[in-house]
Amino acid sequence: MKIAVFLFDGVTALDPIGVYDPLARLPDTQITFVSETGSPCRTGDGVLSLAPAAAIADIGETDILLIPGGSTEGLRQCMASELVRSNVVRLDQGTKLTASVCTGSLILGACGLLRDRKATTNWRAKDYLARFGAKYTGERVTRDDKYWTSAGVTVGIDLGLALCAYIAGDDMAAAVELAMEYDPKPPFGTGNPHSAPLERQKIVMEILRG
């Protein structure tokens, strides 16, 4: 199974890595990280550098295309790039499945791939997603035909495990979940805007980076 993961300057580190880690544990996956030019990409905080193996225009068909999210500026540059948009559309035409993590769905939306489809994204970007004609669900992982979108950052792990099940079946995906010891127990229980008080949402919107 060939999997292409798109990177860009401003990408949120856990978005691509959260999906990559479970998928990389399967025995028959070939994962290629790509970027617009093939050059290394800095995360949104400027601290980490991720090195893709190729430019997006240089790879042929892929079974799965994954688009992570990232900083507002990084997303804007991707959505404004004809090279990025045209190659996402080109690769999508041959995929078995096209997926996004967090605000990566905005890139899919800018490519016209989510119009009239159910989709999800980080809760702070739901109104922006609607501008592309998508129907926001608020679910952790949303599937509409071959398009799988997931909500904010950590949900990339959930998406990765769901993709493991798609590729290798539930038993293998459950084994990957065990290998990762993925048994989350959030210490504060406010990881969803529906369970978080307004004052905590205000901190997210006004103080936190990303």
SVG drawing of the C-alpha trace seen along z (x, -y; Angstrom):
<svg xmlns="http://www.w3.org/2000/svg" viewBox="-24 -37 39 47">
<polyline fill="none" stroke="black" stroke-width="0.4" points="0.0,0.0 1.6,-3.3 0.9,-6.2 2.0,-9.8 2.1,-12.4 2.2,-16.0 4.4,-18.4 4.6,-22.2 6.2,-25.1 4.0,-25.7 2.8,-22.1 1.8,-21.0 4.3,-18.3 1.8,-15.7 -0.6,-16.0 1.6,-13.9 3.4,-11.9 0.2,-10.9 -1.0,-9.2 2.4,-8.0 3.3,-6.1 0.5,-3.5 0.7,-3.1 4.5,-2.6 4.0,0.5 2.1,2.4 4.4,4.8 3.2,3.8 3.1,0.1 5.4,-2.2 5.2,-5.7 6.6,-8.7 6.8,-12.2 6.5,-14.9 6.5,-18.7 5.9,-21.4 9.6,-21.5 11.1,-18.5 12.9,-20.8 12.7,-20.3 9.7,-21.9 9.6,-23.7 6.8,-23.2 4.6,-26.1 6.7,-27.0 9.8,-27.0 11.6,-24.5 11.4,-21.2 12.4,-20.4 10.9,-17.5 12.6,-16.2 10.5,-14.9 11.8,-12.4 10.4,-14.0 8.6,-17.0 4.9,-16.3 5.1,-16.8 7.7,-14.0 5.6,-11.1 3.1,-9.1 0.0,-7.4 -0.5,-6.7 -3.1,-4.6 -3.6,-7.0 -2.9,-10.7 -2.7,-12.3 -2.9,-16.1 -2.0,-17.4 -2.9,-20.8 -0.8,-23.6 -0.4,-27.3 -2.7,-29.9 0.1,-31.3 1.3,-27.8 -2.2,-26.8 -2.7,-30.1 0.4,-29.5 -0.6,-26.0 -4.1,-27.0 -2.7,-29.8 -0.2,-27.6 -1.4,-26.3 1.4,-23.7 0.1,-22.3 -3.5,-22.4 -3.0,-20.9 -0.9,-18.0 -3.2,-17.2 -6.0,-17.0 -3.8,-14.9 -2.9,-12.4 -6.5,-12.3 -7.7,-11.1 -5.8,-7.9 -6.2,-7.3 -8.2,-4.7 -8.6,-7.1 -7.8,-10.7 -7.5,-11.9 -6.7,-14.9 -5.8,-15.7 -7.1,-18.8 -7.0,-21.9 -5.5,-19.9 -9.2,-19.6 -9.0,-23.3 -6.4,-22.4 -8.7,-19.6 -11.5,-22.1 -9.5,-24.7 -8.9,-22.0 -12.6,-21.5 -12.6,-18.0 -15.0,-18.5 -17.9,-20.4 -21.2,-19.0 -19.4,-16.3 -19.5,-15.7 -16.2,-16.6 -14.5,-17.6 -11.6,-19.7 -10.3,-21.5 -13.3,-23.1 -11.8,-26.6 -11.8,-26.2 -15.3,-24.9 -16.6,-28.1 -13.7,-28.4 -14.3,-24.8 -17.9,-25.7 -16.7,-28.3 -15.6,-25.4 -19.1,-23.9 -18.3,-21.1 -20.8,-20.1 -19.0,-20.2 -19.9,-17.2 -17.9,-17.8 -17.0,-14.1 -13.5,-12.9 -13.2,-11.1 -15.7,-11.6 -15.9,-9.4 -17.7,-10.5 -17.0,-8.1 -13.2,-7.9 -12.6,-11.2 -11.7,-10.7 -11.2,-13.9 -10.3,-14.1 -10.5,-16.7 -7.7,-18.5 -4.1,-17.3 -4.3,-14.2 -7.1,-12.7 -4.4,-11.9 -3.7,-8.8 -7.3,-7.8 -7.2,-8.3 -4.0,-6.3 -5.6,-3.4 -8.7,-3.6 -6.5,-3.5 -4.7,-0.5 -8.1,1.3 -8.9,0.2 -5.6,1.6 -5.1,4.7 -8.3,5.4 -9.6,4.8 -7.4,7.5 -4.2,6.0 -5.3,2.5 -6.1,3.5 -2.7,5.1 -1.1,1.8 -3.2,-0.1 -1.8,2.3 1.8,2.0 1.4,-1.8 -0.2,-1.4 -2.8,-3.8 -5.2,-4.0 -5.7,-7.7 -7.0,-9.1 -6.9,-12.9 -6.0,-14.5 -8.4,-17.4 -11.3,-16.1 -11.7,-19.2 -10.3,-18.1 -13.6,-18.8 -15.1,-22.3 -18.5,-20.9 -16.9,-19.8 -14.6,-22.8 -15.8,-26.0 -15.8,-29.2 -12.9,-30.7 -10.7,-27.8 -11.8,-28.2 -10.8,-31.9 -7.3,-30.9 -7.1,-28.7 -8.2,-31.5 -6.3,-34.4 -3.1,-33.1 -2.0,-29.7 0.1,-29.4 -1.2,-27.4"/>
</svg>
